[in-house]
Amino acid sequence: MTRKHLLVRGLVQGVGFRWYALEAASRLGLTGWVRNRPDGVVEAEAQGPAEDVEEFAAALRRGPTAARVDAVEQKDVPAGRTEEAFQIL
């Protein structure tokens, strides 16, 4: 089990990015959250099997068709939070 904190920069707000992240995480069976930050960045944490979390990060690098992803920063954070599902905050 692994957990990653991700910051997605670019044209990522107002383009359905959080819903795209929710769908990707739900399809992979991950738990965690995604939210818009006031600085225009989309922030997320995802937890699950390492290969699924990495696939989620790859999906965020692609983004939905209306988005333009310039960069995705990611770092490992301690796993073990007990969310029931992935949610939009």
C-alpha positions in Angstrom: 0.0 0.0 0.0 1.3 3.4 -1.0 0.1 7.0 -0.8 1.2 9.9 -3.0 0.6 13.7 -2.7 0.3 15.3 -6.1 0.2 18.9 -7.3 -0.9 19.4 -10.9 0.0 22.7 -12.6 -1.2 24.2 -15.9 -4.7 24.9 -17.1 -6.3 22.5 -14.7 -9.2 24.4 -13.1 -12.5 25.0 -14.8 -12.0 22.0 -17.2 -13.5 19.1 -15.3 -10.1 18.0 -13.9 -11.4 17.0 -10.4 -14.2 14.9 -12.0 -11.6 13.3 -14.3 -9.4 12.5 -11.3 -12.4 11.1 -9.4 -13.2 8.8 -12.3 -9.6 7.6 -12.7 -9.2 6.9 -9.0 -12.5 5.1 -8.7 -11.7 3.0 -11.7 -8.5 2.0 -10.1 -10.1 1.4 -6.6 -8.0 4.1 -4.9 -8.9 6.1 -1.9 -8.0 9.7 -1.2 -9.1 13.1 -2.4 -8.7 15.9 -5.0 -9.4 19.6 -4.7 -8.8 23.0 -6.3 -6.3 25.3 -4.6 -6.7 29.1 -4.7 -3.5 29.4 -6.6 -4.9 27.5 -9.7 -3.2 24.2 -8.8 -5.1 20.9 -8.5 -4.0 19.0 -5.4 -4.7 15.3 -4.7 -3.7 12.4 -2.5 -4.2 8.9 -3.7 -3.7 5.6 -1.8 -3.7 2.0 -2.9 -1.4 -0.6 -4.5 1.8 1.1 -5.8 1.1 0.2 -9.5 -2.4 1.6 -9.3 -1.3 4.9 -7.7 1.4 5.2 -10.4 -1.3 4.7 -13.1 -3.4 7.4 -11.4 -0.4 9.8 -11.5 0.1 9.0 -15.2 -3.6 9.8 -15.8 -3.2 13.2 -14.1 -0.2 13.9 -16.3 -2.5 13.4 -19.4 -5.5 15.2 -17.9 -8.9 15.6 -19.5 -9.0 16.9 -23.1 -9.8 20.5 -22.2 -6.9 20.7 -19.7 -3.2 21.6 -20.3 -1.0 19.9 -17.8 2.4 21.6 -17.5 3.8 19.7 -14.5 2.8 17.1 -11.9 4.8 17.1 -8.7 4.5 14.1 -6.5 5.9 12.8 -3.3 5.3 9.8 -1.1 3.4 10.4 2.1 2.6 7.9 4.9 -0.1 5.4 3.9 -2.8 4.1 6.2 -5.5 6.8 6.2 -8.9 5.2 6.4 -10.9 6.9 3.7 -13.7 4.8 2.4 -13.4 6.1 -1.2 -11.9 8.8 -3.4 -13.7 12.1 -3.1 -13.7 15.7 -4.3 -13.2 18.1 -1.5 
